[in-house]
Amino acid sequence: MRLFFQILSYLFHPILIPVAGAIAYFMITPKYSPLEFQAGNILPIFILTVIIPILSFFILRNIGVVSSIGLPTIKERMLPMLIHLVLLLMILYQVIPNNYTAEIYFYFVGLVIANLTAFLLLLMNYKISLHMLGLGCLLMFLICLSIHFEINITIALSAIVLVTGLVATARLYLKAHSRMEVMIGLFIGIISQLLTVTFWL
């Protein structure tokens, strides 16, 4: 069971959430999008939010700043989260304007709000579950897309709800977080997306 929950935590790692939202948008939207347009958004987002953070992790581990990919302590989370925030801002100001899509733009605004909130909580010596923060963002974004485009994606939403529950269970089972840290992470993720929907829904 422990191995299953560890695999689950890796499969739905927070660094995958930004690109997952972008891919989900292009799968759901009824708007026509050429492959070149989709690639113009997804590829740089993947490089900035997945490839660069992975490389950064290995560098930080080699110089002794972090000890594991789980970033167990508040001190270890500081620099990786700051790097992640900078990369999200780069996407907002450099990547998305080149292939502007309002829904994706405000999805990333919500991600910045969520991650900035998590970083501020770290400064106050309190950590939350970044897994739940990310899944909360993705879940609410999908719900809003379903409403916005008036498309029934009940199966996809059910799958995300199931995954969210399993990942929450995994974080608790692995003793990576307390119940409150899991709940606050999910809450921040959901609220951060709700704060942006009035601009595009």
Sequence and secondary structure as in RCSB ss.txt:
>XXXX:A:sequence
MRLFFQILSYLFHPILIPVAGAIAYFMITPKYSPLEFQAGNILPIFILTVIIPILSFFILRNIGVVSSIGLPTIK
ERMLPMLIHLVLLLMILYQVIPNNYTAEIYFYFVGLVIANLTAFLLLLMNYKISLHMLGLGCLLMFLICLSIHFE
INITIALSAIVLVTGLVATARLYLKAHSRMEVMIGLFIGIISQLLTVTFWL
>XXXX:A:secstr
 HHHHHHHHHHT GGGHHHHHHHHHHHH  S   HHHHHHHHHHHHIIIIIHHHHHHHHHHHTTS SSTT  SHH
HHHHHHHHHHHHHHHIIIIIGGGG  HHHHHHHHHHHHHHHHHHHHHHTT    HHHHHHHHHHHHHHHHHHHHT
   HHHHHHHHHHHHHHHHHHHHTTSS HHHHHHHHHHHHHHHHTTGGGT 
